Amino acid sequence: MTRAAPHPVLIAPSLLAADFTRLAEEVAAIEAAGADWLHLDIMDGHFVPNISFGPAVVKALRPLTRMPFDVHLMIAPADPYLAAFAEAGADLISLHPEAGPHLHRSLQTIRGLGKKAGVVLNPGTPVEAVAPVLDLLDLILVMSVNPGFGGQSFIDSQLAKIAALRATIDRSGRDIRLQVDGGVTAKTASMCIEAGADVLVAGTAVFGAPDRAAAIAALRGPARNMSAGAARNIEDARA
């Protein structure tokens, strides 16, 4: 079993699963239920087979919550839009190595905009893709489904990738969050946490639950006794 992550587990509900006719209410509801971050999936219908929303929605939501905005860009090219999402209110911007020719430069750009930077690994993207850019990362996101649609089933083979990345992060001595997105439920969340993940993205498991506070607590698994407020205070101290 992989050593547990050193950070408290954070829950980042994905806005993609919210009721888009009531976004302001949905964001307020998950914040009240104990969510730590708001995960914003940006899809262009080109890099992935779906279209979601852009910087205007991020900007409109920004004044409504204190939750950090975790923006996942599933777009290509990503570089022309980094400044727009930073200005719209993103706190952390993650992109895929396949989304442009110069990953190192893209991450430098995100950091230059004053934002935290992340890299996203698709199920078919190897762990080794992060090695050349570890010094620029605040987060590594493991996709446990193929990106582009919500509601997919967890791909079990990604647990080994999570464990390998936890070992990589630990060896580096760097303060990098390890996030998982795709098919995250109370059952798979526990496996991800055991493998070393410390941020869980969940869409349907939170927004589709009748009791969202209970759903978020269940996702924390072994870390569920830590309150969301305490987790956020620790995260703020790192910022």
Long-range contacts (C-beta under 8 A, 24 or more apart in sequence): 1-194, 2-162, 2-163, 2-166, 2-167, 2-194, 2-195, 2-196, 3-166, 3-170, 3-196, 4-193, 4-194, 4-196, 4-222, 5-166, 5-178, 5-193, 5-196, 5-197, 5-198, 6-198, 7-177, 7-198, 7-234, 8-198, 8-223, 8-226, 8-230, 8-231, 8-234, 8-235, 9-193, 9-197, 9-198, 9-199, 9-200, 9-220, 9-221, 9-222, 9-223, 9-226, 9-231, 10-36, 10-37, 10-177, 10-198, 10-199, 10-200, 10-231, 10-235, 11-35, 11-36, 11-37, 11-199, 11-200, 11-202, 11-206, 11-216, 11-219, 11-220, 11-228, 12-36, 12-37, 12-38, 12-39, 12-70, 12-179, 12-199, 12-200, 12-201, 12-202, 13-38, 13-39, 13-201, 13-202, 13-203, 13-206, 13-207, 13-216, 14-39, 14-40, 14-41, 14-150, 14-181, 14-201, 14-202, 14-203, 14-206, 14-207, 15-39, 15-40, 15-41, 15-61, 16-41, 16-52, 16-150, 16-203, 17-150, 17-151, 17-203, 17-204, 17-206, 17-207, 17-208, 18-207, 19-207, 23-57, 23-60, 23-61, 24-61, 24-64, 26-207, 27-61, 27-64, 27-65, 27-67, 28-64, 28-65, 29-212, 30-206, 30-207, 30-212, 30-216, 31-65, 31-66, 31-67, 32-213, 33-206, 33-212, 33-213, 33-215, 33-216, 34-213, 34-216, 34-217, 34-227, 34-228, 35-67, 35-206, 35-216, 35-228, 36-67, 36-68, 36-228, 36-231, 36-232, 36-235, 37-67, 37-68, 37-69, 37-70, 37-92, 37-199, 38-65, 38-67, 38-68, 38-69, 38-70, 39-70, 39-72, 39-181, 39-201, 40-69, 40-70, 40-71, 40-72, 40-90, 41-72, 41-74, 42-71, 42-72, 42-73, 42-74, 42-75, 42-85, 43-74, 43-75, 43-147, 43-148, 44-74, 44-75, 44-76, 46-75, 46-76, 47-74, 47-75, 47-76, 47-96, 47-98, 47-99, 48-74, 48-147, 48-148, 49-148, 49-149, 50-148, 50-149, 54-81, 54-84, 55-81, 55-84, 55-85, 55-87, 55-88, 56-88, 58-85, 58-88, 58-89, 58-90, 59-87, 59-88, 59-89, 61-89, 62-88, 62-89, 68-92, 68-235, 70-94, 70-139, 70-179, 70-199, 70-201, 72-118, 72-120, 72-141, 72-181, 73-99, 74-99, 74-120, 74-147, 74-148, 75-99, 76-100, 78-106, 79-105, 79-106, 79-109, 82-106, 82-109, 82-110, 82-113, 83-109, 83-113, 86-110, 86-113, 86-114, 86-115, 90-115, 91-115, 91-116, 92-116, 92-117, 92-118, 92-138, 92-139, 93-117, 93-118, 94-118, 94-119, 94-120, 94-139, 94-141, 95-119, 95-120, 96-120, 96-121, 96-122, 96-125, 97-121, 97-125, 97-129, 98-122, 98-125, 103-132, 103-133, 104-132, 104-133, 104-136, 107-133, 107-136, 107-137, 108-136, 111-136, 118-177, 118-179, 120-147, 121-161, 121-165, 122-146, 122-147, 123-155, 123-157, 123-158, 127-161, 127-164, 127-165, 127-168, 130-165, 130-168, 131-168, 134-168, 134-172, 134-174, 134-176, 135-174, 137-174, 137-176, 138-175, 138-176, 138-177, 139-176, 139-177, 139-178, 139-179, 139-199, 140-165, 140-169, 140-176, 140-177, 140-178, 140-179, 141-179, 141-180, 141-181, 141-201, 142-178, 142-179, 142-180, 142-181, 142-197, 143-181, 143-182, 144-180, 144-181, 144-182, 144-183, 144-184, 144-188, 144-192, 145-181, 145-182, 145-183, 146-182, 147-182, 150-203, 150-204, 151-203, 151-204, 152-182, 152-183, 153-183, 154-182, 154-183, 154-184, 154-185, 154-188, 155-182, 155-183, 158-182, 159-191, 159-192, 159-195, 160-195, 162-192, 162-195, 162-196, 162-197, 163-195, 163-196, 165-196, 166-195, 166-196, 166-197, 167-196, 169-196, 175-238, 184-219, 185-219, 186-215, 186-218, 186-219, 186-221, 189-218, 189-219, 189-220, 189-221, 190-221, 190-222, 193-221, 193-222, 193-223, 194-222
